[in-house]
Amino acid sequence: MDAPDRQLYERARERHRDLTKPAGSLGRLEDLGCWIASCQGIVPPRQFTRPRIVVFAGDHGIARDGVSAYPPEVTAQMVTNLVSGGAAVNVLAATVGAGVRVVDMAVDADTAPDVAAHKIRRSSGRIDREDALTHDEAVRAVAVGRELADREVDEGADLLVAGDMGIGNTTPATVLIATLTSTEPVAAIGRGTGIDDEGWMRKVTAIRDAMRRARPHARDPLALLRTAGGADFAAMAGFLAQAAVRRTPVLLDGVVVTAAAMVAEEFAPGARRWWVAGHRSVEPAHTIALRHLRLEPLVDLDMRLGEGSGAVAALPLLRGAVAVLADMATFREAGVSTREDPSDATAD
């Protein structure tokens, strides 16, 4: 997997040293600007003109076992809400000029024809006792994700965000993360949508049993998705891997998307260099996943919604990083003396 251009990263770093501020004084904003320049292949970088969010929706059989505070029927209802523009990610996306596409991968209900165009099945299997998908379904779902990444880039997307929608999806997410990092279930399990103690105990049992089935496949990403993921996870993994192939930066969301990202990194080693973590979820497994991918989140706002909302909340920081590197005056342009050479302010 090709990495972002290191030489352009260093050239962007040199430009930062010429801007009217002490070197390094904008901290990670400077690093982000350099990273974006290296992804885009130009210094200074271009401002994002078509950021795109693709929300992958799917139900999970494990949700029928009481691992979520909400019933599985909410997935289809929220898909309708997303399509009509009433969800949190729609509202946040509108404030930063990002478009939203909703894709039904495995919702256990009928959805609008355009949303269901790539649907693999109705609900993924109950992963504590059966596979989430067949081998063929897993292959098809990964291919859908790759196809959607290609479509978005071909249509002009210059920044991609994957979002998720599915009641119970933090359970397979935790299974994937804990399996790939050899973490004990109790250290990785959070409250998801806000489950009580009894619900948490049911979730622990379900994840423990699912991990027992998943461990033999830890080194085979497709088999792992088939066994313990779902059509939405497989599509997100394909999407994130293909974004890197297409040299397009990605802003990662929370625990569900980052679980898929871990599998995508197994598919395409080095893909993570094209991603930045938008936020840190309150789900314990998310911190484990971020550490595994060696990604430091941009914001930590105690968010745990999904949909891509945490990533979109961090998007203004990326825009700011681009603006600083592209639009700030240099010392010479502003007639400001540098610490090294006060005469610069009057030089021709």
Helices and strands as residue ranges (DSSP letters): H 6-18, H 28-40, E 51-58, G 61-65, H 74-84, H 88-96, E 99-106, H 135-154, E 159-165, H 170-181, H 185-188, H 197-214, G 215-217, H 221-228, H 231-245, E 250-252, H 255-267, G 271-274, E 275-277, H 284-293, H 309-327, H 331-334, G 342-346
